[in-house]
Amino acid sequence: MFYWVMKRIFLGPVLRLLFRPWVKGLDNVPAEGAAIIASNHLSFSDSIFMPLMVRRPVVFLAKSEYFTGTGLKGRLTAMFFRLTNQLPMDRSGGAASAVSLSAGMDVLTSGGLLGIYPEGTRSPDAKLYRGKVGVARLALQAGVPVIPVAMIGTDKVQPIGKRMPNIRRIGMIFGAPLDFSQYADQAEDREVQRKVTDEIMFELMRLSGQEYVDEYAAVVKLKLAGAAAEAKGKDPAAG
């Protein structure tokens, strides 16, 4: 109920008025039945704008940190994500990530739309990074199509580290559903999972026009953070 009220009555109309989102290919999202919506990830606001434009509810796998924040802001963020159909995604790998993917599988088996960011984290520089295979594992195990969607300009609306958004137009392009049913009996094959994930990322690159980097965004972020820390340590003014 909260999801519908926010989308149709309160938040939705305000965001449409301010940011005037344009959309292409929305008819590629099925009117019923389970499917995965795989998106590039430029901004925190991706999880707000994209579900706003899809007629059906979209349940997103969002990073678990959004649900564990402290203080007033942290509690409000966690409440917002829970009330807007978001599920915590543990990105540490292993058993923890498997449990998170299991929650996503429940959405698909119940016939819902599951939103996921294959990159696993926001792009640090507006480039498109290597996808993690969780999206392929879910698609193959559930036997559902994957709809690639390219978010356009959301990094300009809310750059990393900026709290207040810039008011400017954003867009999104929904690509044709990707069918991987030919790999149905190879759902646990790691090479097949990698192949399927790479096909999804290729479509995202094609739709978004982003430069592709064959490296995980999380690894790049760590490198950038290390380089920044090293530069700060060498800066006499930093001491």
C-alpha positions as a printed Julia matrix, in Angstrom:
239×3 Matrix{Float64}:
  0.0     0.0     0.0
  2.76    2.44    0.94
  4.54    1.63   -2.33
  1.44    2.42   -4.39
  0.63    5.61   -2.48
  4.19    6.95   -2.78
  4.44    6.05   -6.47
  1.02    7.25   -7.63
  0.06   10.06   -5.25
  3.03   11.63   -3.47
  6.59   11.0    -4.64
  5.83    9.96   -8.21
  4.05   13.12   -9.41
  6.65   15.39   -7.77
  9.59   13.57   -9.39
  7.89   13.53  -12.78
  7.31   17.28  -12.55
 10.85   18.16  -11.44
 12.99   15.75  -13.46
 10.72   15.15  -16.51
 12.01   11.6   -17.08
 11.9    10.31  -20.65
 11.53    6.6   -21.37
 12.06    4.37  -24.38
 11.09    0.72  -24.73
  8.82    0.49  -21.69
  6.65   -2.0   -23.59
  9.55   -4.45  -23.3
  8.61   -4.96  -19.65
  6.03   -7.8   -19.57
  2.58   -6.91  -18.29
  2.59  -10.05  -16.17
  4.86  -12.9   -15.19
  8.32  -13.05  -13.66
 11.3   -11.23  -15.14
 14.58   -9.66  -14.09
 15.25   -6.0   -14.81
 19.03   -5.58  -15.01
 20.24   -1.99  -14.85
 23.46   -0.06  -15.0
 24.08    1.84  -11.77
 25.09    5.48  -11.86
 23.39    6.91   -8.8
 21.51    6.19   -5.59
 18.48    7.65   -7.35
 18.41    4.85   -9.96
 16.37    2.78   -7.49
 13.82    5.59   -7.3
 13.46    6.76  -10.9
 13.33    3.42  -12.68
 10.57    1.77  -10.58
  8.64    5.03  -10.87
  8.28    4.55  -14.62
  7.47    0.82  -14.61
  3.76    0.15  -14.28
  4.23   -2.95  -12.13
  5.93   -3.04   -8.72
  9.67   -3.72   -8.94
 11.45   -5.38   -6.03
 15.1    -4.34   -5.95
 18.1    -6.07   -4.44
 19.8    -3.11   -2.74
 23.08   -3.13   -0.83
 22.62   -4.24    2.75
 24.29   -1.08    4.1
 21.11    0.84    3.26
 19.28   -1.22    5.87
 21.8    -1.0     8.7
 22.52    2.73    8.97
 22.63    4.43   12.35
 21.2     7.72   13.53
 18.05    9.38   12.26
 19.18    9.41    8.62
 20.16    5.74    8.74
 16.84    4.69   10.26
 14.83    6.76    7.8
 16.79    5.33    4.87
 16.24    1.77    6.09
 12.53    2.42    6.58
 12.18    3.93    3.1
 13.92    0.99    1.44
 11.81   -1.58    3.27
  8.55    0.22    2.53
  9.4     0.55   -1.17
  9.91   -3.17   -1.82
 13.7    -3.23   -1.51
 15.54   -6.32   -0.29
 18.99   -6.24    1.36
 21.77   -7.68   -0.79
 24.88   -8.88    1.02
 27.79   -8.29   -1.37
 30.49  -10.02    0.68
 30.21  -13.21   -1.35
 29.87  -16.84   -0.32
 26.95  -18.01    1.79
 25.8   -14.49    2.69
 25.36  -13.5    -0.95
 23.65  -16.82   -1.68
 21.02  -16.06    0.96
 20.4   -12.66   -0.62
 19.98  -14.23   -4.05
 17.56  -16.71   -2.53
 15.34  -13.81   -1.5
 15.46  -12.59   -5.09
 14.48  -16.06   -6.29
 11.4   -15.92   -4.06
 10.3   -12.77   -5.91
 10.67  -14.51   -9.27
  8.94  -17.74   -8.27
  5.98  -15.66   -7.11
  5.76  -14.08  -10.58
  7.22  -10.67   -9.69
  9.68   -8.26  -11.25
 13.12   -8.31   -9.68
 15.47   -5.37  -10.18
 19.2    -5.95   -9.88
 22.42   -4.07  -10.59
 24.84   -6.6   -12.13
 27.82   -4.32  -11.4
 27.11   -4.76   -7.69
 27.8    -1.13   -6.82
 27.55    2.34   -8.31
 30.02    3.25  -11.01
 32.74    5.52   -9.61
 33.18    7.41  -12.89
 30.1     6.86  -15.11
 31.76    3.95  -16.93
 30.17    0.5   -17.14
 31.98   -2.23  -15.22
 32.13   -6.0   -15.28
 28.95   -7.7   -14.11
 28.76  -10.21  -11.3
 27.26  -13.58  -12.18
 24.44  -13.49   -9.64
 22.08  -12.04  -12.24
 22.82  -14.96  -14.57
 22.38  -17.53  -11.81
 18.95  -16.13  -10.97
 17.84  -15.92  -14.6
 18.93  -19.47  -15.38
 17.57  -21.07  -12.23
 14.22  -19.29  -12.45
 13.99  -19.61  -16.23
 12.96  -15.99  -16.69
 13.86  -13.31  -19.25
 16.22  -10.46  -18.46
 15.23   -6.93  -19.5
 18.3    -4.66  -19.71
 17.68   -1.03  -18.8
 20.09    1.86  -19.25
 19.77    4.76  -16.84
 20.78    8.02  -18.51
 21.97   11.11  -16.66
 21.23   10.06  -13.09
 24.91   10.5   -12.22
 24.49   14.18  -13.04
 21.39   14.45  -10.86
 23.05   12.96   -7.8
 26.82   12.5    -8.04
 28.47   10.28   -5.46
 28.81   12.15   -2.19
 26.22   14.8    -3.04
 23.19   14.85   -0.75
 20.93   17.3    -2.53
 20.05   16.38   -6.11
 20.52   18.64   -9.1
 17.25   19.32  -10.89
 17.74   18.18  -14.47
 16.16   15.78  -16.91
 16.98   12.07  -16.77
 16.1     9.15  -19.02
 16.02    5.39  -19.31
 15.98    2.89  -22.15
 14.45   -0.56  -21.72
 15.91   -3.08  -24.12
 14.28   -6.16  -25.61
 14.0    -9.14  -23.22
 17.0   -11.47  -23.32
 16.11  -15.15  -23.45
 18.65  -17.6   -22.02
 16.43  -20.69  -22.02
 18.97  -22.55  -24.18
 21.17  -22.74  -21.07
 18.41  -23.99  -18.75
 20.2   -27.26  -17.97
 23.51  -25.47  -17.27
 22.41  -23.09  -14.53
 25.26  -24.1   -12.22
 27.97  -23.98  -14.88
 30.26  -21.08  -13.97
 31.39  -20.53  -17.55
 27.8   -20.34  -18.74
 26.97  -17.9   -15.94
 29.89  -15.73  -17.04
 28.79  -15.89  -20.69
 25.21  -14.91  -19.84
 26.36  -12.07  -17.59
 28.67  -10.74  -20.29
 25.81  -10.78  -22.81
 23.69   -8.73  -20.39
 26.52   -6.24  -19.86
 27.03   -5.93  -23.61
 23.38   -4.94  -24.01
 23.71   -2.41  -21.2
 26.78   -0.95  -22.89
 24.95   -0.77  -26.21
 21.88    0.89  -24.74
 23.68    3.32  -22.44
 26.62    4.26  -24.67
 28.92    3.93  -21.66
 32.57    3.0   -21.96
 33.01   -0.58  -20.75
 35.76   -1.59  -18.33
 36.41   -5.32  -17.87
 37.04   -4.99  -14.16
 34.79   -5.04  -11.11
 33.64   -1.6    -9.98
 34.22   -2.5    -6.33
 37.88   -3.28   -7.07
 38.29    0.01   -8.92
 36.76    1.88   -5.98
 39.27    0.31   -3.61
 42.13    1.31   -5.91
 40.83    4.87   -6.12
 40.43    5.08   -2.36
 43.97    3.79   -1.86
 45.38    6.24   -4.36
 43.52    9.11   -2.7
 44.8     8.1     0.73
 48.36    7.83   -0.57
 48.13   11.23   -2.25
 46.8    12.76    0.94
 49.65   11.26    2.93
 52.19   12.82    0.57
 50.51   16.22    0.62
 52.27   18.45    3.16
 49.08   20.4     3.66
 47.29   17.22    4.7
 49.38   16.86    7.82
